[in-house]
Amino acid sequence: VSGKLSRTMGGPAIRLYGRADGMVTVSVPDLDHPGDRWRRSLYLVGRRNYNLTLLSVFDQPKLSMNCTRRDTSAAVLQTLVLLNNTFLLEQAHSFAERVARSTRNPSKRIELAFRLALGRKPSREEASWSRELLEREIQRQLETAVEPEEADLEALASLCQMILNSNEFLHVG
């Protein structure tokens, strides 16, 4: 939805980096191409006890055994990651930039964001809530001496993050 996914097939594995805080992330300096950062997790170096932290929170199968059926869970940590993880916040911003490039009209932005993420128009109630969110976030951003154009984008990023965190986006069926 963010428009960042690299669909490049094949190529070398993407190395991971263990940060001092214990998080394991993509090793950006080791990438062959800057866009490789946005490749599917299939291309990540797989090690039994050294997996991308973000995926481990969301029931990544253990690499040390066969996985014939994926387990699913719903845990508080997943919600915290969805709301605060740097990678996910970047994706919400990229999603907002993608929507913002298409139109400046707030109602059309809301409709486009819902269409891209959920494949449908927002209901009247959802559109109303979304407009309220945009207006409130723009005001909040302007109070912090942010330029109006940046305030619009930050508000749109908040809306996009909200949509990316919705049950409808996160769960199939």
N, C-alpha and C positions, 0 to 999 in steps of 0.2 A: 504494500500500500504506500510505503514511503517513496517508492520509485528507485530505491538504492540497490535492490537485489541484482547481483551480477549473474547472468545466465551462462557465462563461459563454462564450457565443459572440458574436463581433463586438466592436465597440468600438475605442477608440483603441489604437495601437501602444504597446508598453511600451519605454520608453527604457532605454538601457544607460549605465553609468557606468564610466569608466576610472580605476581606483584608482592610487595612487602606486606600488604594488608591481608594476604591469603587468597585474594581473588585470582582466578586464572582467566586471562583474556587473550585475544589475538595479538600476536607480536607484530605490531605495525612496522617497525624498522626492518623486519625480515621478509616483508612482502616483495614479490617480484614486480607487481603493479599495484598502484594505490587502490584500484577497484577490487582487488582480491580480498580486501577487508569485508566486502559485502557478498562473498560467495556463500553457498549453502554449507551447512555444518558437515556434510558428507566429506568435504575436502580438508577438514581439520585433522591434524595429527592425533591419532587415537592411542592413548595410553591408559592402562587400567586405573591408575590412581591419580591421574593428572588430566582432568577433563574441564572443559569450559564451564565455569561456575554457573553462568546463566542457564545452561542446559540441565545441569544437575538439579536445580531447583524445580524444574519441570519434568521430572521423571525420566531423564535420559536413561536408556537401558545400560546395564553393566556390561563393559566390554570383555570381561573375563569369562562370560558364559553365553550360551545361545539365548536369544530372546525370541520365543515363539509367540508371546503375547505381551503387549505393553500394559503395564500397570498405570493407573491414573490416580491422582490424589488432588485434594484441594486443601492447601495449607496456608496459614497466615503469611508465611515467608514469601509465598508466590505473590500475594497482593502487595507486600512491601517492595518486592523487586520490580513489579510492574509500575509502581508509582515513583520509584526512586532510582532505578538503575540507569546509569549514564547512557548505555547503548540504547535503551528503550526511549529515553528522553530525546536522544539524537534522532531516532526514527520518527517520533512525534513531530519534531521540528522539520524534518525533511518532508513529511506528509503535509504539514502546514504550508511549506514553501511550494510544494507541488500544487496544492489547491489555490494558493495566492496567485501563482503565475497565470491561472486560468481566468480569474475574474476578481474584480474589486467589490462587487455587490455582496454584502453580508449574507443575504438570503440564499443567493446562488452558491456561495462558498459552503454554507451549511448543507445544502442539497448535494453538492458535489462530494463533500467529505463523506456523507452517509452513503452515497452511491458507490464510491470507490472502496470503502471499508466493508459495507454491509450489503451492497448490491441492491439497495432499495432507497426510496425517498424517505425522509423523516416523517413521522406522523405530525399532526398539528401540534400536539403537546411537546414532542421532541424538538420540533422547530422553535417553539416558543422558549423552551428551556435553553436551547442552544443560543438563541438571540440574547437572552438574559445573561448567560455566561459570557458571551463575547463582550457585551456592554460593560458588565461588571469588571471583567479582566482588563479591558482597555482603560477604564477609569483608574484601576489599581496601578497599572503600568505607568500611566501619565502622572500619577502622584509621586512616582519615584524619579521624575525628571527624564523619562525616556521620550525619545522623539515619537510623534504620532504614528509614523509608518512602522517603526519597530514595535510600538504598543499594539498595533493591529496584528502583526505577525505573532507576537507573544501570546495574545489572546486566542488567535486561531490555533496555535500550538497547544494551548490548554484544552481547547475543544477537541482537537485531534487526539490528544492523549486520553481524554475521557472516552472517546469512541473506541480507541484501541484497547481500553480496559473494560469495555462492556462485555457482558456474558455472551452476547450474540456474536461478537468478533472472536472471542477466545474459545468458544466451544462449538463443535460441529453438531448439527441436529438439534 
